[in-house]
């Protein structure tokens, strides 16, 4: 099977324009009708450090960042040293020469293209134009559509005045002229442009914000934290258009407190944070559970514990999301797979919070947060909106009256006859404090029992494959996309393998896990954390005894890692 994609990696010092170069390539390819999947990593420190942006492009659907790169563009010596082990025969290597800070040793079989990036930028009287020179050279060497590249450059710089725009275009075209006569020997090229599709080019964080707006979000409060801040930035831009409100709180505790208050007042409300912020929210999550108040918390996971690795990828907050509060605090936990999920599952998470009157935690991660993908433009009319059950005004109002489904009607403040006691204390049906043992047990059964119906309201899991399998792979979050490709490639080799992808993490859809496992000889669970957190819950809640596969180096899995582990398991 011939290779149907191209992976371009741009690497260098933070501040050299590495990230913007990758953004330009990704946007240009998407406008030219390509599918794209990007992965980026950059230092947590403001001043410099190694940065990398990888663009995978194809005419066919893409589920992850790929195994490794086909093309490397190194802006400096550190980028060369970091990526040197991955320069394999057939790779194309573009680097800054002769005025760069390194002179590489070219491995056998690697196609090398020295480009005077720094020298040309100095001649243009601005070192900051180095990345535009590189972009121009890459566009010629690897067939990146000039028309769409120019379009994205114009869109980026037109607001900064004609002089700035013209200078960047000059640097771009200068870079193209540097390689017009170069004899190209490698096979790598972006596919020719095709008719553009009705898609959005959007990151995971932006998609969460979009899904929230489409899901009728009307109040958002958050404290800035990497890697979740871009959600707040997106919402801040767009929530005023729907007469909504955004507040930057003084800390994460205050943000969730404000969200609870707005929800109590009748508004669809949410916050977004990362692991350290979610840890601080533990008490207020308990308050949301006890008071049965609908709230959505989006947690964009990062490397931990403590301050950890703020800009790096990890899936290590599952323990915290499921059990992170004092006492027995009920909640729903979901996990998104890709950018498209970020849109639709955020809207669905708001619905679940409203329907079940409880906190919902939606797990994303640092890789997906910054990843840019082409996704189908959402059909606004197709997004279902579920409102909370409201009191009809008849009879005596009892906020926590016991019902068949465990869900009690809510009354917005100011509703005639709807006055009730609102407290974090254990309470009886009216909301008045009640510490009787029988009442506490009854209210716990109410708060947890109503969540039994979650599994029937959403599609909690997906199964990839039919028939009996030698190995079944259970993956969650953005690791799903890696497993999807690994499963496809393994099947092409004749391996009997299936995938199982839970989107509802808690309450755990035990029956679906058990049914999947009956069709597999062995179960493998890859996840990006040290303790094998999903494997822990699988062993605790089901009869399965999975093989746990974990990494925690700050980067996601790649398909070949999953494939090799399956071969080892067999």
Kinemage of the C-alpha trace (Angstrom):
@kinemage 1
@onewidth
@group {chain A} dominant
@subgroup {mainchain}
@vectorlist {calphas} color= white
{ca unk a 1} P 0.000 0.000 0.000
{ca unk a 2} L 1.514 3.308 -1.059
{ca unk a 3} L 1.824 6.191 1.350
{ca unk a 4} L -1.113 8.572 0.951
{ca unk a 5} L -0.131 11.326 3.333
{ca unk a 6} L 2.703 13.780 3.939
{ca unk a 7} L 4.065 14.869 7.317
{ca unk a 8} L 6.036 18.126 7.535
{ca unk a 9} L 7.752 19.062 10.800
{ca unk a 10} L 9.054 22.577 11.455
{ca unk a 11} L 11.312 22.947 14.504
{ca unk a 12} L 13.457 25.623 16.093
{ca unk a 13} L 13.679 28.165 18.870
{ca unk a 14} L 10.476 29.537 20.372
{ca unk a 15} L 10.102 33.052 18.975
{ca unk a 16} L 11.601 32.226 15.563
{ca unk a 17} L 8.173 31.814 13.989
{ca unk a 18} L 8.028 28.017 14.164
{ca unk a 19} L 4.385 27.925 15.254
{ca unk a 20} L 3.217 30.550 12.761
{ca unk a 21} L 5.022 28.723 9.941
{ca unk a 22} L 3.152 25.546 10.815
{ca unk a 23} L -0.117 27.464 11.040
{ca unk a 24} L 0.432 28.877 7.552
{ca unk a 25} L 1.146 25.439 6.065
{ca unk a 26} L -1.857 23.840 7.766
{ca unk a 27} L -4.269 26.588 6.750
{ca unk a 28} L -2.989 26.644 3.165
{ca unk a 29} L -3.378 22.873 2.793
{ca unk a 30} L -6.875 22.964 4.259
{ca unk a 31} L -7.927 25.749 1.895
{ca unk a 32} L -6.585 23.649 -0.953
{ca unk a 33} L -9.076 20.901 -0.077
{ca unk a 34} L -6.725 18.709 1.995
{ca unk a 35} L -7.456 16.964 5.263
{ca unk a 36} L -5.063 18.130 7.989
{ca unk a 37} L -4.061 17.071 11.489
{ca unk a 38} L -1.498 19.141 13.368
{ca unk a 39} L 0.559 18.600 16.476
{ca unk a 40} L 2.597 21.259 18.202
{ca unk a 41} L 4.750 21.497 21.279
{ca unk a 42} L 6.450 24.515 22.756
{ca unk a 43} L 8.137 25.529 26.014
{ca unk a 44} L 6.227 26.728 29.050
{ca unk a 45} L 8.749 29.551 29.485
{ca unk a 46} L 8.102 32.838 27.687
{ca unk a 47} L 11.707 33.281 26.563
{ca unk a 48} L 12.601 30.685 23.954
{ca unk a 49} L 13.182 26.979 24.162
{ca unk a 50} L 12.586 24.184 21.674
{ca unk a 51} L 9.363 24.484 19.676
{ca unk a 52} L 7.931 22.122 17.074
{ca unk a 53} L 4.938 22.155 14.751
{ca unk a 54} L 3.962 19.100 12.713
{ca unk a 55} L 1.436 19.118 9.861
{ca unk a 56} L 0.025 15.900 8.467
{ca unk a 57} L -1.951 16.329 5.246
{ca unk a 58} L -3.794 13.957 2.937
{ca unk a 59} L -6.790 13.703 0.645
{ca unk a 60} L -8.088 10.939 2.929
{ca unk a 61} L -9.323 11.204 6.548
{ca unk a 62} L -6.596 11.587 9.183
{ca unk a 63} L -6.991 10.524 12.825
{ca unk a 64} L -3.649 11.468 14.411
{ca unk a 65} L -0.311 13.192 13.877
{ca unk a 66} L 1.362 10.152 12.251
{ca unk a 67} L 4.344 8.003 13.192
{ca unk a 68} L 7.068 10.469 12.252
{ca unk a 69} L 7.899 13.140 9.707
{ca unk a 70} L 8.722 12.885 6.007
{ca unk a 71} L 10.069 16.427 5.840
{ca unk a 72} L 12.037 18.248 8.534
{ca unk a 73} L 12.692 21.972 8.434
{ca unk a 74} L 15.217 22.873 11.148
{ca unk a 75} L 15.649 26.519 12.077
{ca unk a 76} L 18.568 25.921 14.436
{ca unk a 77} L 21.049 23.400 15.786
{ca unk a 78} L 18.851 22.282 18.677
{ca unk a 79} L 16.085 21.368 16.244
{ca unk a 80} L 18.591 19.296 14.289
{ca unk a 81} L 19.931 17.521 17.377
{ca unk a 82} L 16.477 16.736 18.767
{ca unk a 83} L 15.221 15.327 15.471
{ca unk a 84} L 18.443 13.769 14.169
{ca unk a 85} L 17.482 10.252 15.398
{ca unk a 86} L 14.380 10.396 13.185
{ca unk a 87} L 16.219 11.336 9.972
{ca unk a 88} L 15.856 8.036 8.150
{ca unk a 89} L 16.676 7.149 4.525
{ca unk a 90} L 14.222 8.900 2.245
{ca unk a 91} L 13.555 11.806 4.609
{ca unk a 92} L 13.845 15.338 3.236
{ca unk a 93} L 15.840 17.723 5.420
{ca unk a 94} L 15.662 21.504 4.977
{ca unk a 95} L 17.992 23.536 7.174
{ca unk a 96} L 19.474 26.978 7.696
{ca unk a 97} L 22.871 27.250 5.972
{ca unk a 98} L 25.452 28.831 5.787
{ca unk a 99} L 24.631 31.455 8.448
{ca unk a 100} L 22.824 29.077 10.801
{ca unk a 101} L 24.268 28.003 14.153
{ca unk a 102} L 25.096 24.452 13.016
{ca unk a 103} L 26.511 22.408 10.177
{ca unk a 104} L 24.734 19.063 10.131
{ca unk a 105} L 26.098 15.687 9.345
{ca unk a 106} L 23.690 14.335 6.754
{ca unk a 107} L 22.794 10.669 7.386
{ca unk a 108} L 22.961 8.294 4.414
{ca unk a 109} L 19.874 8.347 2.208
{ca unk a 110} L 18.563 11.672 3.539
{ca unk a 111} L 17.753 14.339 0.953
{ca unk a 112} L 19.340 17.585 2.182
{ca unk a 113} L 18.364 21.103 1.133
{ca unk a 114} L 20.537 23.840 2.694
{ca unk a 115} L 18.665 27.160 2.531
{ca unk a 116} L 20.203 30.522 3.534
{ca unk a 117} L 17.276 31.481 5.801
{ca unk a 118} L 19.164 33.659 8.276
{ca unk a 119} L 21.402 35.165 5.599
{ca unk a 120} L 18.408 36.161 3.469
{ca unk a 121} L 16.516 37.546 6.467
{ca unk a 122} L 19.521 39.720 7.351
{ca unk a 123} L 19.665 40.980 3.783
{ca unk a 124} L 16.010 41.928 4.113
{ca unk a 125} L 16.991 43.891 7.238
{ca unk a 126} L 14.778 41.840 9.559
{ca unk a 127} L 15.727 38.554 11.227
{ca unk a 128} L 12.043 38.049 12.020
{ca unk a 129} L 11.420 37.326 8.352
{ca unk a 130} L 13.436 34.100 8.581
{ca unk a 131} L 10.345 31.938 8.905
{ca unk a 132} L 8.720 33.560 5.857
{ca unk a 133} L 11.841 32.822 3.827
{ca unk a 134} L 11.653 29.200 4.995
{ca unk a 135} L 7.940 29.064 4.167
{ca unk a 136} L 8.610 30.222 0.623
{ca unk a 137} L 11.291 27.582 0.122
{ca unk a 138} L 9.066 24.824 1.517
{ca unk a 139} L 6.226 25.831 -0.792
{ca unk a 140} L 8.370 25.257 -3.898
{ca unk a 141} L 10.128 22.124 -2.667
{ca unk a 142} L 6.994 20.295 -1.513
{ca unk a 143} L 4.228 21.666 -3.727
{ca unk a 144} L 2.387 23.609 -1.006
{ca unk a 145} L -0.201 25.664 -2.893
{ca unk a 146} L 1.176 29.160 -3.477
{ca unk a 147} L -2.268 30.675 -3.980
{ca unk a 148} L -3.671 29.527 -0.652
{ca unk a 149} L -0.416 30.323 1.158
{ca unk a 150} L -0.579 33.903 -0.090
{ca unk a 151} L -4.214 34.064 1.010
{ca unk a 152} L -3.412 33.027 4.585
{ca unk a 153} L -0.427 35.398 4.729
{ca unk a 154} L -2.650 38.261 3.610
{ca unk a 155} L -5.309 37.331 6.162
{ca unk a 156} L -2.668 37.249 8.900
{ca unk a 157} L -0.916 40.528 8.168
{ca unk a 158} L -3.444 42.787 6.397
{ca unk a 159} L -4.635 44.277 9.680
{ca unk a 160} L -1.059 45.336 10.499
{ca unk a 161} L -0.822 47.704 7.580
{ca unk a 162} L 0.332 47.451 3.952
{ca unk a 163} L 4.017 47.909 4.786
{ca unk a 164} L 4.039 44.930 7.141
{ca unk a 165} L 2.059 42.789 4.729
{ca unk a 166} L 4.233 43.637 1.730
{ca unk a 167} L 7.416 42.944 3.682
{ca unk a 168} L 6.243 39.449 4.658
{ca unk a 169} L 5.126 38.688 1.120
{ca unk a 170} L 8.523 39.859 -0.135
{ca unk a 171} L 10.298 37.487 2.262
{ca unk a 172} L 8.008 34.645 1.212
{ca unk a 173} L 8.668 35.170 -2.500
{ca unk a 174} L 12.387 35.589 -1.809
{ca unk a 175} L 12.354 32.154 -0.191
{ca unk a 176} L 10.682 30.695 -3.270
{ca unk a 177} L 13.280 32.229 -5.541
{ca unk a 178} L 16.077 30.609 -3.511
{ca unk a 179} L 15.013 27.105 -4.550
{ca unk a 180} L 13.532 27.609 -8.002
{ca unk a 181} L 16.627 26.098 -9.596
{ca unk a 182} L 17.195 23.393 -6.968
{ca unk a 183} L 17.061 19.856 -8.326
{ca unk a 184} L 14.469 18.032 -6.238
{ca unk a 185} L 15.375 14.403 -5.541
{ca unk a 186} L 12.990 13.322 -2.788
{ca unk a 187} L 9.468 11.994 -3.528
{ca unk a 188} L 7.570 14.205 -1.097
{ca unk a 189} L 4.903 16.635 -2.282
{ca unk a 190} L 1.542 17.889 -1.078
{ca unk a 191} L -1.309 16.759 -3.309
{ca unk a 192} L -2.493 19.246 -5.886
{ca unk a 193} L -5.413 21.440 -4.803
{ca unk a 194} L -8.918 20.027 -5.063
{ca unk a 195} L -12.311 21.650 -4.636
{ca unk a 196} L -12.551 22.950 -1.066
{ca unk a 197} L -15.028 21.237 1.254
{ca unk a 198} L -17.515 22.771 3.642
{ca unk a 199} L -15.188 22.482 6.603
{ca unk a 200} L -13.851 24.473 9.505
{ca unk a 201} L -10.121 24.753 10.221
{ca unk a 202} L -10.169 24.882 13.982
{ca unk a 203} L -8.263 23.792 17.083
{ca unk a 204} L -9.602 21.618 19.866
{ca unk a 205} L -9.886 24.533 22.269
{ca unk a 206} L -11.676 26.701 19.718
{ca unk a 207} L -13.997 23.786 18.957
{ca unk a 208} L -14.940 23.468 22.636
{ca unk a 209} L -15.816 27.161 22.661
{ca unk a 210} L -17.832 26.793 19.464
{ca unk a 211} L -19.682 23.766 20.792
{ca unk a 212} L -20.538 25.678 23.954
{ca unk a 213} L -21.959 28.627 22.010
{ca unk a 214} L -23.926 26.301 19.728
{ca unk a 215} L -25.136 24.512 22.870
{ca unk a 216} L -26.709 27.778 24.104
{ca unk a 217} L -24.093 28.617 26.717
{ca unk a 218} L -25.034 31.885 28.386
{ca unk a 219} L -22.543 32.242 31.261
{ca unk a 220} L -18.844 31.429 31.354
{ca unk a 221} L -16.345 32.115 34.116
{ca unk a 222} L -12.744 30.939 34.205
{ca unk a 223} L -9.276 31.706 35.467
{ca unk a 224} L -6.562 31.589 32.777
{ca unk a 225} L -4.521 28.385 32.786
{ca unk a 226} L -2.471 26.578 30.152
{ca unk a 227} L -3.588 24.722 28.069
{ca unk a 228} L -7.252 25.755 28.460
{ca unk a 229} L -7.071 29.539 28.122
{ca unk a 230} L -7.921 29.597 24.399
{ca unk a 231} L -11.399 28.263 25.238
{ca unk a 232} L -12.060 31.375 27.287
{ca unk a 233} L -10.615 33.580 24.536
{ca unk a 234} L -12.948 32.053 21.949
{ca unk a 235} L -15.978 32.326 24.210
{ca unk a 236} L -15.079 35.924 25.109
{ca unk a 237} L -15.194 36.828 21.423
{ca unk a 238} L -18.500 35.173 20.646
{ca unk a 239} L -20.693 34.926 23.766
{ca unk a 240} L -21.684 38.639 23.650
{ca unk a 241} L -23.277 37.924 20.242
{ca unk a 242} L -25.826 35.683 21.966
{ca unk a 243} L -26.349 38.043 24.916
{ca unk a 244} L -24.202 35.900 27.174
{ca unk a 245} L -21.717 36.896 29.874
{ca unk a 246} L -18.061 36.001 30.449
{ca unk a 247} L -16.129 36.774 33.634
{ca unk a 248} L -12.430 36.254 34.311
{ca unk a 249} L -12.462 35.138 37.932
{ca unk a 250} L -9.711 35.704 40.491
{ca unk a 251} L -9.060 31.957 40.784
{ca unk a 252} L -10.523 28.589 39.831
{ca unk a 253} L -12.541 28.253 43.036
{ca unk a 254} L -14.246 31.568 42.337
{ca unk a 255} L -14.869 30.657 38.705
{ca unk a 256} L -16.828 27.502 39.525
{ca unk a 257} L -18.621 29.320 42.356
{ca unk a 258} L -19.778 31.937 39.856
{ca unk a 259} L -20.823 29.255 37.389
{ca unk a 260} L -22.895 27.565 40.109
{ca unk a 261} L -24.552 30.871 40.939
{ca unk a 262} L -25.403 31.598 37.309
{ca unk a 263} L -26.791 28.097 36.827
{ca unk a 264} L -28.882 28.421 39.987
{ca unk a 265} L -30.276 31.589 38.419
{ca unk a 266} L -31.357 29.584 35.371
{ca unk a 267} L -28.530 30.045 32.862
{ca unk a 268} L -26.616 27.335 30.999
{ca unk a 269} L -23.161 27.767 32.509
{ca unk a 270} L -19.636 26.372 32.312
{ca unk a 271} L -15.977 26.882 33.072
{ca unk a 272} L -12.741 25.561 31.560
{ca unk a 273} L -9.528 24.680 33.344
{ca unk a 274} L -6.675 22.192 33.566
{ca unk a 275} L -5.678 19.687 36.240
{ca unk a 276} L -4.444 22.143 38.910
{ca unk a 277} L -7.644 24.156 38.545
{ca unk a 278} L -9.859 21.082 38.644
{ca unk a 279} L -8.138 20.042 41.868
{ca unk a 280} L -9.037 23.394 43.422
{ca unk a 281} L -12.651 23.002 42.291
{ca unk a 282} L -13.182 19.810 44.290
{ca unk a 283} L -15.263 21.390 47.051
{ca unk a 284} L -17.522 23.260 44.625
{ca unk a 285} L -18.017 20.095 42.561
{ca unk a 286} L -19.334 18.544 45.760
{ca unk a 287} L -21.615 21.564 46.161
{ca unk a 288} L -22.918 21.092 42.612
{ca unk a 289} L -23.629 17.439 43.347
{ca unk a 290} L -25.315 18.068 46.693
{ca unk a 291} L -27.418 20.992 45.388
{ca unk a 292} L -28.133 19.179 42.088
{ca unk a 293} L -27.083 22.228 40.095
{ca unk a 294} L -26.261 21.825 36.392
{ca unk a 295} L -22.686 22.879 35.554
{ca unk a 296} L -20.125 21.922 32.920
{ca unk a 297} L -16.395 21.863 33.674
{ca unk a 298} L -14.060 21.335 30.707
{ca unk a 299} L -10.702 19.987 31.873
{ca unk a 300} L -7.869 20.226 29.335
{ca unk a 301} L -5.385 17.759 30.822
{ca unk a 302} L -1.672 18.509 31.020
{ca unk a 303} L 1.384 16.860 32.500
{ca unk a 304} L 1.368 16.770 36.293
{ca unk a 305} L 1.319 16.656 39.243
{ca unk a 306} L 1.712 20.153 40.726
{ca unk a 307} L 2.716 22.694 38.079
{ca unk a 308} L 4.097 19.753 36.137
{ca unk a 309} L 4.486 20.285 32.409
{ca unk a 310} L 1.975 22.997 31.480
{ca unk a 311} L 2.382 22.770 27.708
{ca unk a 312} L 2.770 18.995 27.420
{ca unk a 313} L 0.295 16.211 26.714
{ca unk a 314} L -1.074 13.767 29.259
{ca unk a 315} L -4.247 11.819 30.144
{ca unk a 316} L -3.713 11.696 33.876
{ca unk a 317} L -6.774 13.402 35.390
{ca unk a 318} L -9.221 10.506 35.154
{ca unk a 319} L -8.918 9.653 38.860
{ca unk a 320} L -9.459 13.308 39.724
{ca unk a 321} L -12.383 13.758 37.329
{ca unk a 322} L -14.279 10.718 38.585
{ca unk a 323} L -13.582 10.912 42.322
{ca unk a 324} L -12.221 14.419 42.889
{ca unk a 325} L -14.362 15.663 45.746
{ca unk a 326} L -15.008 14.950 49.419
{ca unk a 327} L -17.790 12.552 50.279
{ca unk a 328} L -19.744 10.629 47.661
{ca unk a 329} L -20.174 13.284 44.975
{ca unk a 330} L -22.085 12.215 41.876
{ca unk a 331} L -21.092 13.488 38.444
{ca unk a 332} L -20.890 12.560 34.750
{ca unk a 333} L -17.472 12.348 33.081
{ca unk a 334} L -17.005 12.407 29.301
{ca unk a 335} L -13.874 12.359 27.133
{ca unk a 336} L -13.468 13.758 23.618
{ca unk a 337} L -11.589 12.006 20.836
{ca unk a 338} L -10.919 14.732 18.269
{ca unk a 339} L -11.751 18.298 17.247
{ca unk a 340} L -15.143 17.311 15.859
{ca unk a 341} L -15.967 15.697 19.199
{ca unk a 342} L -14.973 18.930 20.929
{ca unk a 343} L -17.801 20.708 19.127
{ca unk a 344} L -20.597 18.192 19.476
{ca unk a 345} L -19.748 16.665 22.847
{ca unk a 346} L -19.463 20.081 24.485
{ca unk a 347} L -23.002 20.867 23.370
{ca unk a 348} L -24.086 17.399 24.531
{ca unk a 349} L -22.321 17.852 27.878
{ca unk a 350} L -24.322 21.034 28.519
{ca unk a 351} L -27.486 19.068 27.743
{ca unk a 352} L -26.542 16.280 30.140
{ca unk a 353} L -25.804 18.749 32.922
{ca unk a 354} L -29.186 20.382 32.414
{ca unk a 355} L -31.109 17.123 32.108
{ca unk a 356} L -29.564 15.345 35.093
{ca unk a 357} L -29.008 18.485 37.203
{ca unk a 358} L -25.469 17.580 38.136
{ca unk a 359} L -21.851 18.516 37.375
{ca unk a 360} L -20.482 17.207 34.082
{ca unk a 361} L -16.733 17.065 33.484
{ca unk a 362} L -15.557 16.964 29.880
{ca unk a 363} L -11.962 15.765 29.455
{ca unk a 364} L -9.780 17.054 26.637
{ca unk a 365} L -5.954 17.183 26.659
{ca unk a 366} L -3.005 19.381 25.795
{ca unk a 367} L -2.319 17.741 22.436
{ca unk a 368} L -5.906 18.018 21.247
{ca unk a 369} L -6.260 21.534 22.655
{ca unk a 370} L -3.682 22.950 20.239
{ca unk a 371} L -4.218 20.457 17.415
{ca unk a 372} L -5.798 21.943 14.301
{ca unk a 373} L -8.003 19.742 12.137
{ca unk a 374} L -10.400 20.101 9.248
{ca unk a 375} L -13.871 19.185 10.497
{ca unk a 376} L -17.300 19.299 8.842
{ca unk a 377} L -19.004 22.620 9.411
{ca unk a 378} L -21.604 21.892 12.111
{ca unk a 379} L -25.263 22.128 11.137
{ca unk a 380} L -26.614 24.458 13.764
{ca unk a 381} L -30.215 23.312 13.388
{ca unk a 382} L -29.161 19.702 14.000
{ca unk a 383} L -27.710 20.448 17.446
{ca unk a 384} L -30.317 19.404 19.963
{ca unk a 385} L -30.893 21.594 23.019
{ca unk a 386} L -32.183 19.940 26.187
{ca unk a 387} L -33.498 22.247 28.915
{ca unk a 388} L -33.720 21.480 32.612
{ca unk a 389} L -36.963 20.207 34.118
{ca unk a 390} L -38.762 23.249 35.501
{ca unk a 391} L -41.525 23.497 38.076
{ca unk a 392} L -44.991 24.019 36.609
{ca unk a 393} L -46.190 26.218 39.476
{ca unk a 394} L -48.754 23.761 40.793
{ca unk a 395} L -49.044 22.825 44.459
{ca unk a 396} L -46.358 23.223 47.112
{ca unk a 397} L -42.874 23.537 45.605
{ca unk a 398} L -40.383 20.963 46.863
{ca unk a 399} L -37.010 21.424 45.234
{ca unk a 400} L -35.776 17.903 45.984
{ca unk a 401} L -39.002 15.966 45.765
{ca unk a 402} L -38.431 12.277 45.068
{ca unk a 403} L -39.495 11.321 41.546
{ca unk a 404} L -39.496 8.134 39.489
{ca unk a 405} L -36.430 9.201 37.487
{ca unk a 406} L -34.714 10.929 40.424
{ca unk a 407} L -34.848 14.334 38.696
{ca unk a 408} L -36.722 17.071 40.536
{ca unk a 409} L -38.168 20.203 38.897
{ca unk a 410} L -36.182 23.420 39.345
{ca unk a 411} L -37.578 26.893 39.936
{ca unk a 412} L -35.593 29.944 38.875
{ca unk a 413} L -35.194 32.663 41.526
{ca unk a 414} L -38.205 34.939 41.407
{ca unk a 415} L -40.635 32.239 40.297
{ca unk a 416} L -43.895 32.836 42.245
{ca unk a 417} L -44.238 30.147 44.890
{ca unk a 418} L -40.832 28.713 44.060
{ca unk a 419} L -38.998 29.839 47.178
{ca unk a 420} L -36.858 27.154 48.776
{ca unk a 421} L -33.799 26.697 50.953
{ca unk a 422} L -30.587 26.470 48.870
{ca unk a 423} L -27.720 25.025 50.860
{ca unk a 424} L -24.791 22.665 50.711
{ca unk a 425} L -26.084 20.847 53.771
{ca unk a 426} L -27.857 17.541 53.425
{ca unk a 427} L -31.530 18.289 53.003
{ca unk a 428} L -34.982 16.855 52.657
{ca unk a 429} L -37.420 17.370 49.775
{ca unk a 430} L -38.007 21.080 50.569
{ca unk a 431} L -34.293 21.872 50.784
{ca unk a 432} L -34.381 22.405 54.550
{ca unk a 433} L -31.430 20.745 56.342
{ca unk a 434} L -32.115 17.165 57.340
{ca unk a 435} L -29.448 14.976 58.929
{ca unk a 436} L -31.516 11.850 59.497
{ca unk a 437} L -29.747 8.663 58.436
{ca unk a 438} L -32.651 7.420 56.327
{ca unk a 439} L -32.940 10.782 54.566
{ca unk a 440} L -29.194 10.942 53.777
{ca unk a 441} L -29.284 7.465 52.264
{ca unk a 442} L -32.422 8.289 50.280
{ca unk a 443} L -30.895 11.468 48.871
{ca unk a 444} L -27.689 9.647 47.923
{ca unk a 445} L -29.771 7.048 46.087
{ca unk a 446} L -31.549 9.912 44.319
{ca unk a 447} L -28.373 11.717 43.280
{ca unk a 448} L -26.599 8.597 42.045
{ca unk a 449} L -29.597 6.623 40.839
{ca unk a 450} L -30.737 9.215 38.327
{ca unk a 451} L -27.413 8.830 36.503
{ca unk a 452} L -28.185 5.206 35.618
{ca unk a 453} L -30.091 6.566 32.624
{ca unk a 454} L -27.088 8.401 31.141
{ca unk a 455} L -25.995 5.361 29.153
{ca unk a 456} L -29.352 5.302 27.350
{ca unk a 457} L -29.362 8.988 26.394
{ca unk a 458} L -26.012 9.086 24.583
{ca unk a 459} L -23.864 6.688 22.595
{ca unk a 460} L -21.453 5.797 25.406
{ca unk a 461} L -18.967 3.752 23.381
{ca unk a 462} L -17.906 2.915 19.821
{ca unk a 463} L -16.712 -0.447 18.538
{ca unk a 464} L -14.283 -0.622 15.620
{ca unk a 465} L -14.462 -4.062 14.010
{ca unk a 466} L -16.614 -7.188 13.900
{ca unk a 467} L -16.219 -10.843 14.716
{ca unk a 468} L -13.770 -12.398 17.135
{ca unk a 469} L -10.382 -10.740 17.693
{ca unk a 470} L -7.102 -11.960 19.081
{ca unk a 471} L -6.554 -8.533 20.639
{ca unk a 472} L -9.112 -5.906 21.584
{ca unk a 473} L -7.786 -2.395 22.225
{ca unk a 474} L -9.628 -0.082 24.601
{ca unk a 475} L -8.616 3.567 24.138
{ca unk a 476} L -9.996 6.843 25.425
{ca unk a 477} L -9.527 10.538 24.648
{ca unk a 478} L -7.253 11.571 21.812
{ca unk a 479} L -5.476 8.194 21.971
{ca unk a 480} L -8.504 6.824 20.097
{ca unk a 481} L -7.362 8.406 16.828
{ca unk a 482} L -3.973 6.713 17.119
{ca unk a 483} L -5.600 3.354 17.800
{ca unk a 484} L -8.010 3.736 14.872
{ca unk a 485} L -5.090 3.959 12.451
{ca unk a 486} L -3.133 1.196 14.174
{ca unk a 487} L -6.165 -1.122 13.957
{ca unk a 488} L -6.601 -0.379 10.243
{ca unk a 489} L -2.933 -1.042 9.497
{ca unk a 490} L -2.835 -4.227 11.578
{ca unk a 491} L -5.899 -5.596 9.821
{ca unk a 492} L -4.184 -4.954 6.490
{ca unk a 493} L -1.435 -7.278 7.748
{ca unk a 494} L -3.983 -9.952 8.617
{ca unk a 495} L -4.007 -9.402 12.388
{ca unk a 496} L -7.370 -10.008 14.067
{ca unk a 497} L -7.816 -6.865 16.131
{ca unk a 498} L -10.728 -4.679 17.232
{ca unk a 499} L -11.061 -1.301 18.923
{ca unk a 500} L -13.350 -0.150 21.731
{ca unk a 501} L -13.660 3.576 22.386
{ca unk a 502} L -15.558 4.820 25.459
{ca unk a 503} L -16.772 8.423 25.354
{ca unk a 504} L -18.735 8.097 28.606
{ca unk a 505} L -16.076 7.528 31.257
{ca unk a 506} L -18.391 7.716 34.289
{ca unk a 507} L -20.831 6.252 35.148
{ca unk a 508} L -18.971 3.402 33.529
{ca unk a 509} L -20.990 1.529 30.845
{ca unk a 510} L -19.994 -1.851 32.273
{ca unk a 511} L -22.265 -3.937 30.038
{ca unk a 512} L -20.634 -2.546 26.896
{ca unk a 513} L -17.142 -3.318 28.216
{ca unk a 514} L -18.154 -6.860 29.072
{ca unk a 515} L -19.796 -7.461 25.712
{ca unk a 516} L -16.743 -6.231 23.816
{ca unk a 517} L -14.367 -8.355 25.885
{ca unk a 518} L -16.340 -11.522 25.148
{ca unk a 519} L -15.267 -11.181 21.521
{ca unk a 520} L -11.529 -10.842 22.263
{ca unk a 521} L -8.821 -13.182 23.525
{ca unk a 522} L -6.822 -10.381 25.155
{ca unk a 523} L -7.520 -6.754 26.053
{ca unk a 524} L -4.925 -3.978 25.700
{ca unk a 525} L -5.424 -0.508 27.202
{ca unk a 526} L -2.979 2.195 26.030
{ca unk a 527} L -3.147 5.528 27.862
{ca unk a 528} L -0.891 8.508 28.448
{ca unk a 529} L -0.425 8.375 32.212
{ca unk a 530} L 1.870 6.545 34.616
{ca unk a 531} L -0.643 4.575 36.679
{ca unk a 532} L -2.887 3.150 33.960
{ca unk a 533} L -5.918 5.001 35.276
{ca unk a 534} L -8.578 3.609 32.943
{ca unk a 535} L -7.139 0.118 33.396
{ca unk a 536} L -7.625 0.616 37.143
{ca unk a 537} L -11.330 1.388 36.713
{ca unk a 538} L -11.798 -1.480 34.256
{ca unk a 539} L -10.353 -3.937 36.778
{ca unk a 540} L -12.430 -2.403 39.588
{ca unk a 541} L -15.777 -2.219 37.803
{ca unk a 542} L -15.730 -5.158 35.344
{ca unk a 543} L -14.536 -8.763 35.150
{ca unk a 544} L -11.825 -7.802 32.641
{ca unk a 545} L -8.097 -8.175 33.337
{ca unk a 546} L -6.580 -5.828 30.733
{ca unk a 547} L -2.946 -5.440 29.749
{ca unk a 548} L -2.003 -1.880 30.668
{ca unk a 549} L 0.238 0.063 28.270
{ca unk a 550} L 1.329 3.473 29.527
{ca unk a 551} L 3.598 6.321 28.487
{ca unk a 552} L 3.987 9.691 30.180
{ca unk a 553} L 6.742 11.580 28.392
{ca unk a 554} L 4.629 14.596 27.504
{ca unk a 555} L 3.803 13.500 23.954
{ca unk a 556} L 0.993 11.318 22.541
{ca unk a 557} L 1.230 7.772 21.271
{ca unk a 558} L 1.976 7.175 17.601
{ca unk a 559} L 0.375 4.310 15.638
{ca unk a 560} L 3.536 2.223 15.321
{ca unk a 561} L 3.833 2.018 19.131
{ca unk a 562} L 0.373 0.484 19.364
{ca unk a 563} L 1.092 -1.872 16.477
{ca unk a 564} L 4.317 -3.101 18.036
{ca unk a 565} L 2.622 -3.691 21.395
{ca unk a 566} L -0.119 -5.734 19.707
{ca unk a 567} L 2.512 -7.846 17.932
{ca unk a 568} L 4.302 -8.322 21.257
{ca unk a 569} L 1.035 -9.308 22.936
{ca unk a 570} L 0.374 -11.906 20.246
